[in-house]
Amino acid sequence: MRSLIEEWWRQSTLSSWLIILSGLGFSYIAGFAVYNVFFHRLRKYPGPKLWSASGARILPERWKNTLYTANPAI
């Protein structure tokens, strides 16, 4: 008798692998967001929870390449 895993491996298709990989990717992103909102050491600082859950607020500055650059007005 073959084990259940061996039987699934023999019958697996591309769509099943895509479903598994997308599920793992979603779980990673959701776990990262939950960690940042509830367990990170900076969780008590005020601000929007969506910003603390993800790095989305930094993306425009990265695209414009203005993150960590000196301010010439100072």
Distance bins in CASP14 RR format, pairs under 12 A and 6 or more apart:
PFRMAT RR
TARGET T0000
AUTHOR 0000-0000-0000
RMODE 2
METHOD distances of the structure
MODEL  1
1 7 0 0 0 0 1 0 0 0 0 0 0
2 8 0 0 0 0 1 0 0 0 0 0 0
2 9 0 0 0 0 1 0 0 0 0 0 0
2 10 1 0 0 1 0 0 0 0 0 0 0
2 11 0 0 0 0 0 1 0 0 0 0 0
3 9 0 0 0 0 1 0 0 0 0 0 0
3 10 0 0 0 0 0 1 0 0 0 0 0
4 10 0 0 0 0 0 1 0 0 0 0 0
4 11 0 0 0 0 0 1 0 0 0 0 0
5 11 0 0 0 0 0 1 0 0 0 0 0
5 12 0 0 0 0 0 1 0 0 0 0 0
6 12 0 0 0 0 0 1 0 0 0 0 0
8 16 0 0 0 0 1 0 0 0 0 0 0
8 17 0 0 0 0 0 1 0 0 0 0 0
8 20 0 0 0 0 0 1 0 0 0 0 0
9 16 0 0 0 0 0 1 0 0 0 0 0
9 17 0 0 0 0 0 1 0 0 0 0 0
10 16 0 0 0 0 0 1 0 0 0 0 0
11 17 0 0 0 0 0 1 0 0 0 0 0
12 18 0 0 0 0 0 1 0 0 0 0 0
12 19 0 0 0 0 0 1 0 0 0 0 0
12 20 0 0 0 0 1 0 0 0 0 0 0
13 19 0 0 0 0 1 0 0 0 0 0 0
13 20 0 0 0 0 0 1 0 0 0 0 0
14 20 0 0 0 0 0 1 0 0 0 0 0
14 21 0 0 0 0 0 1 0 0 0 0 0
15 21 0 0 0 0 0 1 0 0 0 0 0
15 22 0 0 0 0 0 1 0 0 0 0 0
16 22 0 0 0 0 0 1 0 0 0 0 0
16 23 0 0 0 0 0 1 0 0 0 0 0
17 23 0 0 0 0 0 1 0 0 0 0 0
17 24 0 0 0 0 0 1 0 0 0 0 0
18 24 0 0 0 0 0 1 0 0 0 0 0
18 25 0 0 0 0 0 1 0 0 0 0 0
19 25 0 0 0 0 0 1 0 0 0 0 0
19 26 0 0 0 0 0 1 0 0 0 0 0
20 26 0 0 0 0 0 1 0 0 0 0 0
20 27 0 0 0 0 0 1 0 0 0 0 0
21 27 0 0 0 0 0 1 0 0 0 0 0
21 28 0 0 0 0 0 1 0 0 0 0 0
22 28 0 0 0 0 0 1 0 0 0 0 0
22 29 0 0 0 0 0 1 0 0 0 0 0
23 29 0 0 0 0 1 0 0 0 0 0 0
23 30 0 0 0 0 1 0 0 0 0 0 0
23 31 0 0 0 0 0 1 0 0 0 0 0
24 30 0 0 0 0 0 1 0 0 0 0 0
24 31 0 0 0 0 0 1 0 0 0 0 0
25 31 0 0 0 0 1 0 0 0 0 0 0
25 32 0 0 0 0 1 0 0 0 0 0 0
26 32 0 0 0 0 0 1 0 0 0 0 0
26 33 0 0 0 0 0 1 0 0 0 0 0
27 33 0 0 0 0 0 1 0 0 0 0 0
27 34 0 0 0 0 0 1 0 0 0 0 0
28 34 0 0 0 0 0 1 0 0 0 0 0
28 35 0 0 0 0 0 1 0 0 0 0 0
29 35 0 0 0 0 0 1 0 0 0 0 0
29 36 0 0 0 0 0 1 0 0 0 0 0
29 53 0 0 0 0 1 0 0 0 0 0 0
29 54 0 0 0 0 1 0 0 0 0 0 0
29 55 0 0 0 0 0 1 0 0 0 0 0
29 56 0 0 0 0 0 1 0 0 0 0 0
30 36 0 0 0 0 0 1 0 0 0 0 0
30 37 0 0 0 0 0 1 0 0 0 0 0
30 53 0 0 0 0 1 0 0 0 0 0 0
30 54 0 0 0 0 0 1 0 0 0 0 0
31 37 0 0 0 0 1 0 0 0 0 0 0
31 38 0 0 0 0 1 0 0 0 0 0 0
31 39 0 0 0 0 1 0 0 0 0 0 0
31 40 0 0 0 0 0 1 0 0 0 0 0
31 53 0 0 0 0 1 0 0 0 0 0 0
31 54 0 0 0 0 0 1 0 0 0 0 0
32 38 0 0 0 0 0 1 0 0 0 0 0
32 39 0 0 0 0 0 1 0 0 0 0 0
32 40 0 0 0 0 0 1 0 0 0 0 0
32 52 0 0 0 0 0 1 0 0 0 0 0
32 53 0 0 0 0 1 0 0 0 0 0 0
32 54 1 0 0 1 0 0 0 0 0 0 0
32 55 0 0 0 0 1 0 0 0 0 0 0
33 39 0 0 0 0 0 1 0 0 0 0 0
33 40 0 0 0 0 0 1 0 0 0 0 0
33 43 0 0 0 0 0 1 0 0 0 0 0
33 49 0 0 0 0 1 0 0 0 0 0 0
33 50 0 0 0 0 1 0 0 0 0 0 0
33 51 0 0 0 0 0 1 0 0 0 0 0
33 52 0 0 0 0 1 0 0 0 0 0 0
33 53 1 1 0 0 0 0 0 0 0 0 0
33 54 1 0 0 1 0 0 0 0 0 0 0
33 55 0 0 0 0 1 0 0 0 0 0 0
33 56 0 0 0 0 0 1 0 0 0 0 0
34 40 0 0 0 0 1 0 0 0 0 0 0
34 43 0 0 0 0 0 1 0 0 0 0 0
34 49 0 0 0 0 0 1 0 0 0 0 0
34 52 0 0 0 0 0 1 0 0 0 0 0
34 53 1 0 0 1 0 0 0 0 0 0 0
34 54 0 0 0 0 0 1 0 0 0 0 0
35 41 0 0 0 0 0 1 0 0 0 0 0
35 42 0 0 0 0 0 1 0 0 0 0 0
35 43 0 0 0 0 1 0 0 0 0 0 0
35 52 0 0 0 0 0 1 0 0 0 0 0
35 53 0 0 0 0 1 0 0 0 0 0 0
35 54 0 0 0 0 0 1 0 0 0 0 0
36 42 0 0 0 0 1 0 0 0 0 0 0
36 43 1 0 0 1 0 0 0 0 0 0 0
36 45 0 0 0 0 0 1 0 0 0 0 0
36 49 0 0 0 0 1 0 0 0 0 0 0
36 50 0 0 0 0 0 1 0 0 0 0 0
36 51 0 0 0 0 1 0 0 0 0 0 0
36 52 1 0 1 0 0 0 0 0 0 0 0
36 53 1 0 1 0 0 0 0 0 0 0 0
36 54 1 0 0 1 0 0 0 0 0 0 0
36 55 0 0 0 0 1 0 0 0 0 0 0
36 56 0 0 0 0 0 1 0 0 0 0 0
37 43 1 0 0 1 0 0 0 0 0 0 0
37 44 0 0 0 0 0 1 0 0 0 0 0
37 45 0 0 0 0 0 1 0 0 0 0 0
37 47 0 0 0 0 0 1 0 0 0 0 0
37 48 0 0 0 0 0 1 0 0 0 0 0
37 49 1 0 1 0 0 0 0 0 0 0 0
37 50 0 0 0 0 1 0 0 0 0 0 0
37 51 0 0 0 0 0 1 0 0 0 0 0
37 52 1 0 1 0 0 0 0 0 0 0 0
37 53 1 0 1 0 0 0 0 0 0 0 0
37 54 0 0 0 0 1 0 0 0 0 0 0
38 44 0 0 0 0 0 1 0 0 0 0 0
38 49 0 0 0 0 1 0 0 0 0 0 0
38 52 0 0 0 0 1 0 0 0 0 0 0
38 53 0 0 0 0 1 0 0 0 0 0 0
39 52 0 0 0 0 0 1 0 0 0 0 0
39 53 0 0 0 0 0 1 0 0 0 0 0
40 49 0 0 0 0 0 1 0 0 0 0 0
40 52 1 0 0 1 0 0 0 0 0 0 0
40 53 0 0 0 0 1 0 0 0 0 0 0
41 52 0 0 0 0 0 1 0 0 0 0 0
42 51 0 0 0 0 0 1 0 0 0 0 0
42 52 1 0 0 1 0 0 0 0 0 0 0
43 49 0 0 0 0 1 0 0 0 0 0 0
43 52 1 0 0 1 0 0 0 0 0 0 0
43 53 0 0 0 0 0 1 0 0 0 0 0
44 52 0 0 0 0 0 1 0 0 0 0 0
45 51 0 0 0 0 0 1 0 0 0 0 0
45 52 1 0 0 1 0 0 0 0 0 0 0
46 52 0 0 0 0 1 0 0 0 0 0 0
47 53 0 0 0 0 0 1 0 0 0 0 0
47 57 0 0 0 0 0 1 0 0 0 0 0
48 54 0 0 0 0 0 1 0 0 0 0 0
48 55 0 0 0 0 0 1 0 0 0 0 0
48 56 0 0 0 0 0 1 0 0 0 0 0
48 57 0 0 0 0 1 0 0 0 0 0 0
49 56 0 0 0 0 0 1 0 0 0 0 0
49 57 0 0 0 0 0 1 0 0 0 0 0
50 56 1 0 0 1 0 0 0 0 0 0 0
50 57 0 0 0 0 1 0 0 0 0 0 0
51 57 1 0 1 0 0 0 0 0 0 0 0
51 58 0 0 0 0 1 0 0 0 0 0 0
51 59 0 0 0 0 0 1 0 0 0 0 0
52 58 0 0 0 0 0 1 0 0 0 0 0
55 61 0 0 0 0 0 1 0 0 0 0 0
55 62 0 0 0 0 1 0 0 0 0 0 0
55 67 0 0 0 0 0 1 0 0 0 0 0
56 62 0 0 0 0 0 1 0 0 0 0 0
56 63 0 0 0 0 0 1 0 0 0 0 0
57 67 0 0 0 0 0 1 0 0 0 0 0
58 64 0 0 0 0 0 1 0 0 0 0 0
58 66 0 0 0 0 0 1 0 0 0 0 0
58 67 1 0 0 1 0 0 0 0 0 0 0
58 68 0 0 0 0 0 1 0 0 0 0 0
59 65 0 0 0 0 0 1 0 0 0 0 0
59 66 0 0 0 0 0 1 0 0 0 0 0
59 67 0 0 0 0 1 0 0 0 0 0 0
60 66 0 0 0 0 1 0 0 0 0 0 0
60 67 0 0 0 0 1 0 0 0 0 0 0
61 67 1 0 1 0 0 0 0 0 0 0 0
61 68 0 0 0 0 1 0 0 0 0 0 0
61 69 0 0 0 0 1 0 0 0 0 0 0
62 68 0 0 0 0 1 0 0 0 0 0 0
62 69 0 0 0 0 0 1 0 0 0 0 0
66 72 0 0 0 0 0 1 0 0 0 0 0
END
